[in-house]
Amino acid sequence: MREMVRSYFAASLDRYVERLNDTGLPDRSLDALRQELAAHEDAAEGHDELSSLLPRP
């Protein structure tokens, strides 16, 4: 049973990746990824909501 489930989801993932390779990411996904990247860049520079709570060296 476990192998059947694993095979099903592996095949599903393969189809999804193939579709993404053919069509690219949807605009909404690209916007979400850009926002996520911006948030991580801000955090790395110490410009996020939690950075003021961290002790300074």
NUVEX-159565 format. One record per residue: x, y, z of N, C-alpha, C in turn; residue in three letters. Coordinates in steps of 0.1 Angstrom, whole numbers, plus 2048, in hexadecimal, padded with zeros to 3 digits. Each point is the difference from the previous one (the first is absolute). Layout:
<pts>
XYZXYZXYZAla...
</pts>
This chain:
<pts>
8087F48007F880C80080980D800Met80A80080880980B8018068037F3Arg8057F67F98068027F37F68067F6Glu7F47FB8007F58067F77FE80F803Met80080380C7FE80F80480C8087FBVal80C7FB80380C8067FC8018027F1Arg7FC7F57F98018017F17F680A7FBSer7F48008067F680A7FB80480E802Tyr80680380B80480E80380D8047F8Phe8087F67FE80C8037F87FC8037F1Ala7F77F87FB7FB8037F27F980D800Ala7F880380A7F980D80080A80C800Ser80A7FE80880B80B8018078017F2Leu8037F57FA8078007F37F78087F6Asp7F37FD8007F78077F680080F803Arg7FF80380D80080E80480D8087FCTyr80B7FA80280D8067FD8018017F1Val7FB7F67F88018017F27F780B7FBGlu7F48028067F780B7FC80780D803Arg80680280C80780C80380B8037F7Leu8087F67FC80A8027F67FB8057F3Asn7F47FB7FC7FA8047F37FA80E801Asp7FA80380B7F880C80080680B809Thr8097FD8098058098097F780280CGly80580780A7F880380C7F480A7FDLeu7F57FE8067F580A7FF80580D806Pro7FA80B7FB80480E8057FE80180FAsp7F57FA8057FD80180E80B7F9808Arg8057F57FB80B7F980780D808800Ser8038067F480C8097FF7FF80C80ALeu7F48068017FE80B8098037FB80FAsp7FA7F58038027FA80E80F7FD803Ala8077FB7F680E7FD80180880D802Leu7FD80A7F880780D8027FD80680DArg7F47FF8067FD80680D8087F880AGln8017F37FF8077F780980F804800Glu8058017F480E8047FF80380D806Leu7F880A7FE80180D80680080080FAla7F77F88067FF7FE80E80D7FA806Ala8057F67F980D7FA80580C80A7FEHis8008077F680B80A7FE7FF80B80BGlu7F48048037FF80A80B8047FA80DAsp7FC7F48038047FA80C80F7FE801Ala8077FC7F580E7FF80080780D803Ala7FA80B7FC80680D8037FB80680DGlu7F87F88087FC80580D7F48097FFGly7F88007F57F58097FF7F37F8800His7FE7F880A7F37F98017FA80380EAsp7F47FA8027F980380D8077FA80CGlu8077F57FE8077F980B80E805803Leu8068067F680E80480280380980CSer7F680880480280880C8007F880DSer7FB7F47FF7FF7F880C80D7F8802Leu8087FF7F680C7F880280B808806Leu8097F980880B80780780A8057F6Pro80580B80280B8067F780D7FB805Arg80A7FD7F680D7FB80580880C806Pro
</pts>
